[in-house]
Amino acid sequence: MILKILVLLLIVGAVWCGFKAIGRRNMKKQTEDARNDRIEGEDMTACDECGTYVTAKPSNCGRERCPY
């Protein structure tokens, strides 16, 4: 009878440790994913013609004689 209880406790303990290990692995993966999802900022420069801050990528601001 005591042997059955000990075996049952060992099985329950093994399952509990397994769930804790899986939970730790999932938590680590979530924190890594959160770090990778960050948005990188872009450098902005002021336009010489209109003074509007624009990104370094070429685009049209809609103003006449503006190179951006």
Residue, then its C-alpha position, 0 to 999 in steps of 0.5 A: m500500500i505504501l509503495k503505491i502511494l510513493v509511486l503515485l507521489l513520484i508520478v504527480g511530482a514528475v508531471w508537476c515538474g514537467f509543467k513548470a519546465i514547459g511554462r518556463r520555456n514558454m515564458k522565455k520564448q514570449t520575452e524573446d518575441a517581445r524583444n524582436d517586435r520592437i519598432e526601430g526609429e528612423d533619423m529625421t532631417a529638416c528640409d532646407e526649403c520648407g523646414t518639415y522634418v522628413t525621413a532620409k528615404p526620398s518621398n514627396c511632402g506635397r510642397e512646390r520646389c521641395p526635394y522631399 
